[in-house]
Amino acid sequence: MEHPFCISRSSPEQSTRLTRLPFEHDIGEDWLQNVLDAAPDILPISVIDDRVQGGLVSLGREIGTPAGSIDNLFLSTDGYLVVVDTKLWRNPDARRSVIAQILDYAAHVRQWDYTQIEKLWKKRHNGVSLWAGIAPEDPEQDWVDRVTRNLSEGRMALLIVGDGIRSRSRELAEIVSGRPDFPFRLALAEMRMYSLDSERLIVVPDVLLKTVEVERAIVRVTFSGAVQPAVQVEVPKEPRKPGKATLSLSAEAFMRELSAKGPDGVIAAETVETLLQVIDQANLQIDWGTGGFMIRTPDPVRPGALLSLATVSRLGAIVYGYGPTLRSQLERSVPSPEIAAKAVDALFEFFRKFGGRVSSGAGLQINISIPTLRGREEQFVGELVKLRDFIARLMIEAEPERNRKDDPDGSEE
């Protein structure tokens, strides 16, 4: 990378070549850790791991593990841990031990549960819960489930961040190839510092190297007796196309999990199967997630946006409506608390028609047991379509009023 220049807009001939600053004295590992802790979005995480689509929040510095202290630990707003080891890369021979070290950190973190992550968060945020502090759109039980699954399955990003990092892909592949059951993403990232003036610095992050998941499988063989069975594993001949990784449950897996819950689970699975067919015919959108699927509809005011009407969850075998999610989606499109309140009231009234019960004292979520919808699937979806149309009318009718407020004179440019 060549040296960057600072150019004047009005006088392009006035250019200043920026000077790269070495990591030493007042700009060292401790300084870099503080910068990352205060401004996590400096890390180019979406380039490193395409599974991580949310922003990062810091869980702290010098997080203790049996393998040593993690320099920086982050959590993405969509539920992935990011482990960072800062390193001033003076000795090229040390690269192997540093990579081995961060893999040890990750192996210990993988044994954590949600409560340990939340404990780190509460320590820094006066006891506020992790879910309330990050405020994801998902209800709390789905959010906890997602973070827990990512932890237990080892889905996390590992970053070695420093200056002048150099390594060869062959060496990196040799080190990580022994962990086929650990779907982490590992990257070496460099932070280039340039002096803009006596006070300000320009930080240029660059991903020098990252692992790419080509093909990974876990084969378990259970046998008894002295004779060991022959095992053959076939993989696709064509390489997997790159794309956003997902942790979604398939419909088949979802039904299987419900059916495993006993007679009521079998009824729930049959009910969901019918619901999926009716929902598809009603032109509602189904979005699969880690705990089930959401039933959504396009926002009639904001192109490309979606409104969440209901969620079908394997946890407790319930269908539920969650007021805060719908409220926040509506207020982004039509900033009217009155419209949002009417829509949320209509959502709860819809669920009450089918025996829905509020699940907490705060009154944020209302649940229906899936088996109770058996034989009423078409009625349920039909009423859901009426709810969709009612909310759409509220939003569309609010648009002219909103435009008048924005342009009280009625003038057009």
Residue pairs with C-beta under 8 A, 6 or more apart in sequence:
1 192
1 204
1 206
3 17
3 18
3 19
3 20
4 17
4 18
4 194
4 202
4 204
5 15
5 16
5 17
5 18
6 15
6 16
6 18
6 196
7 14
7 15
8 14
8 15
18 194
18 195
18 196
18 202
19 194
19 195
20 192
20 193
20 194
21 27
21 193
21 194
21 195
21 201
22 163
23 29
23 32
23 88
23 162
23 163
23 193
27 193
28 88
29 71
29 86
29 87
29 88
29 162
32 86
32 161
32 162
32 191
33 61
33 71
33 72
33 86
34 61
35 42
35 203
36 42
36 43
36 58
36 72
36 84
36 86
36 161
37 58
37 60
37 61
37 72
38 58
40 55
40 56
40 57
40 58
40 74
41 55
41 56
42 191
42 203
42 205
43 56
43 74
43 82
43 84
43 159
43 161
43 189
43 205
44 189
44 205
44 206
44 207
45 52
45 56
45 76
45 82
45 157
45 159
46 52
46 53
47 207
47 210
48 157
48 159
48 185
48 187
48 189
48 207
48 210
49 80
49 157
49 185
49 187
50 242
50 243
50 244
50 245
51 80
51 155
51 185
51 244
51 245
51 246
52 76
52 78
52 80
52 82
52 157
53 76
53 78
53 244
54 76
54 77
54 78
54 79
54 80
54 136
55 76
55 77
56 74
56 75
56 76
56 77
56 82
57 74
57 75
57 76
57 77
57 121
57 133
57 134
58 72
58 73
58 74
58 124
59 73
59 74
59 75
59 117
59 120
59 121
59 124
60 72
60 73
60 120
60 123
60 124
61 71
61 72
61 73
62 69
62 70
62 71
63 69
63 70
63 73
63 120
64 70
65 104
65 105
65 108
65 109
66 108
67 101
67 104
67 105
67 107
67 108
68 101
68 104
68 105
70 83
70 84
70 85
70 105
70 109
71 84
71 85
71 86
72 83
72 84
72 86
73 81
73 82
73 83
73 84
73 109
73 120
74 81
74 82
74 84
75 81
75 82
75 117
75 121
75 130
75 134
75 147
76 82
77 134
77 136
78 136
78 146
79 136
79 143
79 146
79 147
79 150
80 150
80 155
80 156
80 157
81 109
81 117
81 150
81 151
81 156
81 157
82 156
82 157
82 158
82 159
83 102
83 105
83 106
83 109
83 156
83 157
83 158
83 159
84 159
84 160
84 161
85 98
85 101
85 102
85 105
85 158
85 159
85 160
85 161
86 160
86 161
86 162
87 98
87 160
87 161
87 162
87 165
88 162
88 163
89 95
89 162
89 163
89 164
89 165
89 166
92 166
95 165
95 166
95 167
95 171
96 171
96 175
98 160
99 160
99 172
99 175
99 176
99 186
100 175
102 158
102 160
102 186
103 158
103 175
103 176
103 179
103 184
103 186
105 158
106 154
106 156
106 158
106 182
106 184
107 182
109 151
109 156
110 151
110 152
110 154
110 156
110 182
112 151
113 148
113 151
114 130
114 144
114 147
114 148
114 151
117 130
117 147
117 151
118 129
118 130
121 128
121 129
121 130
121 133
122 128
122 129
122 130
125 133
131 140
131 143
131 144
134 143
136 143
137 308
137 325
137 328
137 329
138 146
138 289
138 325
139 311
139 320
139 322
139 325
139 364
139 365
141 291
141 313
141 315
142 289
142 290
142 291
142 292
142 311
142 313
142 315
145 290
145 291
145 315
146 247
146 289
146 290
146 291
149 155
149 247
149 290
150 156
150 247
153 183
154 181
154 182
154 183
154 184
155 183
155 184
155 247
156 184
156 185
157 184
157 185
157 186
157 187
158 184
158 185
158 186
158 187
159 186
159 187
159 188
159 189
160 186
160 187
160 188
160 189
161 189
161 190
161 191
162 190
162 191
163 190
163 191
163 192
163 193
164 190
165 188
165 189
165 190
165 208
166 208
167 188
167 208
167 209
169 209
172 186
172 188
172 209
172 211
173 211
176 186
176 211
180 216
180 217
180 218
181 218
183 213
183 216
184 211
185 210
185 211
185 213
186 210
186 211
187 207
187 208
187 209
187 210
187 211
188 207
188 208
188 209
188 210
189 205
189 206
189 207
189 208
190 205
190 206
190 208
191 203
191 204
191 205
191 206
192 203
192 204
192 205
192 206
193 201
193 202
193 203
193 204
194 201
194 202
194 204
195 201
195 202
196 202
214 239
214 240
215 235
215 236
215 239
215 240
217 233
217 235
219 231
219 233
221 229
221 231
223 229
246 288
247 289
247 290
248 288
248 289
248 290
249 257
249 288
249 289
249 290
249 291
249 292
249 293
249 314
250 288
251 273
251 276
251 288
254 272
254 288
254 292
254 293
254 314
255 269
255 272
255 273
256 269
257 314
258 265
258 266
258 268
258 269
258 272
258 314
258 317
258 370
259 265
259 266
259 269
261 268
261 317
264 317
264 371
265 317
267 370
267 371
267 374
268 317
268 370
268 371
270 374
271 370
271 371
271 373
271 374
271 377
272 312
272 370
274 377
275 312
275 373
275 377
275 380
275 381
276 286
278 377
278 378
278 380
278 381
279 286
279 295
279 381
280 286
282 381
282 382
282 384
282 385
284 295
284 296
284 297
284 309
284 381
284 384
284 385
284 388
285 295
285 296
285 297
285 298
285 306
286 293
286 294
286 295
286 296
287 293
287 294
287 296
287 306
291 313
291 314
291 315
292 311
292 312
292 313
292 314
292 315
293 311
293 312
294 308
294 310
294 311
294 312
295 308
295 309
295 310
295 311
295 312
295 384
296 306
296 307
296 308
296 309
297 306
297 307
297 309
297 388
297 392
298 305
298 306
298 307
299 305
299 306
299 307
299 329
299 333
299 395
300 392
300 395
300 396
301 333
301 334
301 395
301 396
301 399
302 332
302 333
305 329
305 332
305 333
306 329
307 326
307 329
307 330
307 388
307 391
308 322
308 325
308 326
308 329
309 321
309 326
309 347
309 384
309 387
309 388
310 319
310 320
310 321
310 384
311 319
311 320
311 321
311 322
312 318
312 319
312 370
313 319
313 320
316 367
317 369
317 370
317 371
318 367
318 368
318 369
318 370
319 367
319 368
319 370
319 373
320 351
320 356
320 359
320 365
320 366
320 367
320 368
321 347
321 348
321 350
321 351
321 356
321 365
321 366
322 364
322 365
323 344
323 347
323 348
323 363
323 364
323 365
324 364
326 340
326 343
326 344
326 347
327 340
327 341
327 343
327 344
330 339
330 340
330 343
330 391
330 395
331 337
331 340
333 395
334 340
334 394
334 395
334 398
334 399
334 402
335 402
336 398
336 402
339 394
339 395
339 398
342 394
343 390
343 391
343 394
346 387
346 390
346 391
347 366
347 387
348 356
348 358
348 366
350 356
350 383
350 384
350 387
351 366
351 367
351 368
352 366
353 383
354 368
354 372
354 373
354 376
354 380
354 383
355 368
355 369
355 372
356 366
356 367
356 368
357 366
357 367
357 368
358 365
358 366
358 367
359 365
359 366
359 367
373 380
404 410
